[in-house]
Every structure is written in C-alpha cells, then in structure tokens.
C-alpha cells in the first residue's frame, strides 16, 4: 500500500468512524449530533479516498453510510432545536 494523501485521508476517516462506534457503545448518554457528525465526516473522508483508489462496493457502502448519518444529524439537530 502506498501512503499517499488519499490513503491517509481514508485511514483518518476510518479512525473517526471507529471512534464514533466506540462512543456509541461506551457513552452513558449519547449525543446524537456528535455521533452522526463523526460518522458523516468519516464516511465523506473515506469516500473521498475511494474516489482516488476506486472500489465500487466500498464506495457504495460509504455513500449509504453518509446518507444515514446525514439523515440522523438533521433529525438530531431538529430535535435539539425543538427542545430549546
């Protein structure tokens, strides 16, 4: 594997998604905005990496992952706005 910028960005994106997963399992009270934002950022970074080092199956997964994270983020932000 070549450690070019695309791979470094992809690895950072993967790490962010792992942090989000760990957070969802370890947090006593989960902040859904933070959780979905981490997943969205990680998926976008990993998807960007996959645009350089193309893999259709992985790119499709990251697009779906980002869409779900974006939906969850909007839902969490709307719920937060209603409560304040």
Helices and strands as residue ranges (DSSP letters): H 5-26, H 32-52, H 56-83
